[in-house]
Amino acid sequence: MVTIIIFILILGLLVLAHEFGHFITARKSGMRVFEFGFGFPPRVLGVYRDQATKKLVWKFRKKKDEEEIPATIYSLNLLPLGGFVRIKGEDGGQANEPDSFGFQKAWKRAVVLAAGVTMNVILAGALLSVGFMIGLPTDLSVDPGKYAIIVEPAQVMVQAVDKASPAEEAGIKFGDRILKIDGQEIKSSESMVGYVQANFAKEMLLLVERSGQKMELKMTPRLIKPGDGSPRFGVMLADAGIVRYPWYIAMYKGFFAAGIGLINIFIAFYLLIKNLILGQGLMFDVSGPVGIAVMVGQSARLGISYLINVTAMISLSLAAINILPIPALDGGRILFILIEKIIRRPLPMKYEQLAHTIGFVLLMILIVVVTGRDVWGLIK
């Protein structure tokens, strides 16, 4: 239950930040915003300021004539899964009215559409900045710099576990700390890899710490995937410690890390699509809402530093996905604006809406498939 609550709060924060970007740029661009909602309908309550009396007016149900109200309604809705913004003319209608989305110049419309992605990147940078002020998990195999303050020394930590690997079969999980192998203390991921490569022919006993509890797990290295050079456990390791910086360095570090993280996500998308086209399958797992919720729960158990880190990465992933030129996403809508500028006339709205509808349906199918796989993985 705690995991579900944390996941809903994080999802709400990310989506609200995204929608606030659309909201504020639409208002600054002269567009009329009918409603800015927290959560998804049905509406619990709404409020707007009457421009004549300057008093707050409360609305408890959505009515058809609300678009006649000359103010933005701020609403609280029943499903706490984010938020939404209703902009006048965003569906292509009322394009001849000056306060409509469709009436505005192409660059203004593109800015409004890209603002949600921009806000997710800014949010990630802000989260990482705060994280670096209080301490974030960092790979200490790389010099963190002269301003770094080591809060917790490096420990060999599991960052990922391969499917159908000895590690997964033995019960190794994300966030586990490897303390010893066959009674020998492990001080770095490099020393652990070296020991496994030198002794891969035998079963090994690992002392692992998870949430303060120590346990012993047995496993034997083996070849997991075609192309593996030597037997292995099937884990990705890091010499992770908690590092913080002075606030003025932390702000720079946070936004720089957000930029690097976004670039890495785009590279990962490229490799994912490339491998699928070449028929090489998935080179890494893709998680849906259930898988992300599980990851959030695991991070929360490790501590606030890990939760901040994961939340920032999810925000960057949301930004990267939304800017892709896929119909139904912000990037897809920007693509149609670019096509409009190239051919110097608007595309027929029925074709654009059809493309967005098809894109939305395909995205929903993908989410259902990935979510089903995540649920199946939990059941197994």
Summary of the structure (lengths in Angstrom):
residues: 380
radius of gyration: 24.6
end to end distance: 20.5
largest distance: 81.9
contacts: 1150
relative contact order: 0.12
helix: 50%
strand: 23%
